[in-house]
């Protein structure tokens, strides 16, 4: 009967499994099916005179349950990761063609019938905030006093003529603007606003930037201002990272976006 001890041990089953793995070029990790095959092989080939201890058998069943739970958890995590990638790709694709405000984008391109936007963070309350609109050459086109502003974000939108600050139309004195061209109707007559004053032509399409200065603790500080740019394309990296590629070469992540223009 001593020969029974040498018949079909679990070690032989493990060696057979390893050989099958090499043949089928699978990974070296044991899944729940392989674990169950080993357990069944061990039970089929145990010494009937010295059967496996119940405690040890229950421990092995518990290990099998753990392996199965971990495998199911891995499958669930994989499905969630796949869904996340799909959602990110869908969200990113919807950004193409839209204008976004991101740090590092120095100029915004103003085109006819459209607008550009800017964003800055005021570190402390200021009684005197000033906005300068500059051309692509760096020349100051307009200097507009915005007055006092509390600490926090400042948002601006400009269509070449009208200015919106923090979501509200700014009462801009058209008379004080440097723009000298006057809008005329089809008969060549000057166009007048509701106050009877001539309406000046907006700035032509081109690259412009906003520069904000604020008086804080009796010192003038220039604020970092992010400008809007149009998203030309998006890139999805290996780790599901989404990169927005803006016109002009600026690249930004989704978390960098301060504003999305309608």
Helices and strands as residue ranges (DSSP letters): G 2-6, H 10-24, H 32-44, G 48-50, H 54-93, E 99-102, E 108-110, E 116-122, E 126-135, E 140-149, E 152-158, E 163-165, E 168-169, G 174-176, E 206-216, E 219-223, E 225-236, E 242-246, E 251-253, G 254-256, E 257-260
